[in-house]
Amino acid sequence: MPESVAPLVELIAKQLVDHPDEVSVSVGGGRDGEHSDLYELAVKQDDLGQVIGRQGRTARAIRAVVRAAAAKHGRRAQVEIVE
């Protein structure tokens, strides 16, 4: 069921950046094993600040939404923003 949250991460990120075609989300296993997912969000270097936001507020908000969406499916989720 991790695929159901990945499009959400991608949709949110694409709305925030100047280069939406450079956004990609990869899904991997999280630290907690089979009940946890790790979403790696990659954006263009120029857009990194827009995804992180002032003092990391935007990144925290993205993570909160993703955690809530994953919890709805009985899973845990982490979002990592990579360059």
C-alpha positions as CSV (number, residue, x, y, z in Angstrom):
1,M,0.0,0.0,0.0
2,P,2.9,2.5,0.0
3,E,2.1,3.3,-3.6
4,S,-1.1,5.1,-2.5
5,V,0.9,7.8,-0.6
6,A,3.7,8.3,-3.2
7,P,1.4,10.2,-5.6
8,L,0.3,12.5,-2.8
9,V,4.0,13.4,-2.0
10,E,4.6,14.0,-5.7
11,L,1.5,16.2,-6.1
12,I,2.3,18.4,-3.1
13,A,5.9,18.9,-4.2
14,K,5.0,19.7,-7.8
15,Q,2.7,22.4,-6.6
16,L,5.5,24.1,-4.6
17,V,8.4,24.1,-7.1
18,D,9.3,26.1,-10.2
19,H,10.4,22.9,-12.1
20,P,7.6,20.3,-11.5
21,D,8.9,17.9,-14.2
22,E,12.1,17.5,-12.0
23,V,10.2,16.1,-9.0
24,S,10.6,12.4,-8.3
25,V,9.5,10.2,-5.4
26,S,11.0,6.9,-4.7
27,V,9.6,4.4,-2.1
28,G,11.7,2.2,0.1
29,G,11.4,0.3,3.3
30,G,11.4,2.4,6.5
31,R,13.3,1.7,9.7
32,D,10.4,-0.2,11.4
33,G,10.3,-3.0,8.8
34,E,7.2,-4.0,6.9
35,H,4.8,-1.5,8.5
36,S,6.9,1.5,7.6
37,D,7.7,3.3,4.3
38,L,10.4,5.8,3.4
39,Y,9.6,8.3,0.7
40,E,12.6,10.0,-0.8
41,L,11.6,13.3,-2.5
42,A,14.1,14.6,-5.0
43,V,13.7,18.1,-6.5
44,K,16.0,20.3,-8.6
45,Q,18.6,22.1,-6.5
46,D,17.0,25.5,-7.3
47,D,13.7,24.3,-5.8
48,L,15.1,22.8,-2.6
49,G,14.4,26.0,-0.6
50,Q,10.8,26.0,-1.7
51,V,10.2,22.5,-0.5
52,I,12.0,23.0,2.8
53,G,10.5,26.4,3.5
54,R,11.4,28.9,6.1
55,Q,12.8,27.2,9.2
56,G,11.7,23.9,7.7
57,R,8.0,24.7,8.1
58,T,7.0,23.5,4.7
59,A,8.9,20.2,5.0
60,R,7.3,19.6,8.4
61,A,3.9,20.2,6.9
62,I,4.5,17.8,4.1
63,R,5.7,15.2,6.6
64,A,2.6,15.7,8.7
65,V,0.3,15.2,5.8
66,V,2.1,12.1,4.6
67,R,2.1,10.6,8.1
68,A,-1.6,11.2,8.4
69,A,-2.3,9.6,5.0
70,A,-0.2,6.6,5.8
71,A,-1.8,6.2,9.2
72,K,-5.2,6.0,7.4
73,H,-3.8,2.8,5.8
74,G,-2.4,1.5,9.0
75,R,1.2,2.3,8.1
76,R,4.0,4.6,9.2
77,A,5.7,6.9,6.8
78,Q,8.8,9.1,6.7
79,V,9.7,11.7,4.1
80,E,13.3,12.4,3.3
81,I,14.2,15.3,1.0
82,V,17.3,14.6,-1.1
83,E,19.2,16.8,-3.5
